Amino acid sequence: MTARLIPIHTGDVDRTVSTEGAVLGRGHDCAIRIVHESVSRHHARIDHTPEGWQIADLQSRNGTFVNHIPVFDVVPLRDGDMVEIGDFQFTFRLPEPEDDLSQIKTRKVSAKDRRAKKR
């Protein structure tokens, strides 16, 4: 299961966040690199917990915002939230639910049953 960060105003590509979490920043060791002077080397971290997705600011110089509100502690992320990292804005998108075909009930229908249904 992965979530996505979709850029709002740039021609940048979507960023994928795995359930293992990701550090966002301009550092070479960041899972999601945003190379820009407004972004700290280790700017923010997104994690997936049993309670859901969350983001934390890593004492960045320009701050992290969710829906224009500064992140001072761990903040839950919901589908459609706007995440601001430096001068960059992203829409946080949750994964699409997968079709669970195991929940579909089936039964064997004989040729006799099919003929009777046609009448």
N, C-alpha and C positions, 0 to 999 in steps of 0.2 A: 504494500500500500504506500503510495507516495502522494504528497501534496504538491501544488505548484505555486510559484510566484510569477504572475504575468505582468510584464512591464506596462505601465499606463501611458506614458508619453514618449517613449523612445522606440527606436527600431530594434531594440535588444530582443533576445530570445527568451522564452520561458525558462525559468529555473525550477528544477525538481528537488524536492526535499524528501528524503527517505525517512522511514520511521526511526532510523538510528539517530536522526537529528542532523543539524548542519550549522556550522559557524559561517556567518556572512561577513565579508570584509575584503579589504584589498590585499591582505597578506597571502603569500604563496601557499600557505598551509590551510587556507579556508576552503571548505567544500563548495561554497558559492562565492566566487570572486567578483567583486565590483571594483574595478580599477578606476578610481577617481579621487581627487584630493579632498572631497567632502566626506569620504568614507574612511573610517578608522581601519587600522590593520585587522583588528578583531572587533567588529562593530556590534554584532548581535548574534544571538543563538536561537534557533527554532528547534523545538523538541516535540516528540509525540509521547504522551504518557497515557496511563489507563484512563485518565480524566479527559484526554483530548490533546489537541495541538496547543502549544504555548510559545511565546517569544519572550526573551529577556535581553535587555541592553547590557553590553559588556563594558560599561564606563566609556562609551564612545565620546569623541569630542563634540559632535554635532547632534547627538541624541538619536533615539529610535522612537517612532510614533506609530500608533495604531488608531486609525480614524481620527487623525489630527490631535490625539491625546498622547502626551509624553509617557514613555514606558520607564518607570522607576523601579519596578519589581517584575516578577513574572506575570505576564498578562495572557489570558486565554485568547486563542485565535479562532474565529468562526469563518465559515465560508463567505466570501465576498468582502472581508475586511480589507481596508487599505493599509498597507505597511509602507512607512517611509524610512529609508536608510540614506542618510546624507541628502543629496539632491535627487534621489531616485525614489519613485513611487511604484508600488506593485499592488496588484489585487491578489489576495490569498485565496486559493481555490482548493477545496477538499477533493479527494478522489471520488470518481463516479462509483456508485454502488455496483458491484458485479452481479450479473444475473446468477441466481442460485437455482440451477436446474434440479438440484436434489430435492427441492420442495414441491416439484410438480408430480402429481399423482397420475399414474397410468394404469390401465387395465387392458387385458387382452380381449379383443373383440373378434368373435367368430364370423365366418362368412354368413351364417344363418342370421346373426344379429344385424349385420349390415343390410341384408336383404329386407329384413323386417322393418328396419328404420326407413328405408326408401318408400315404403307403402304408405 
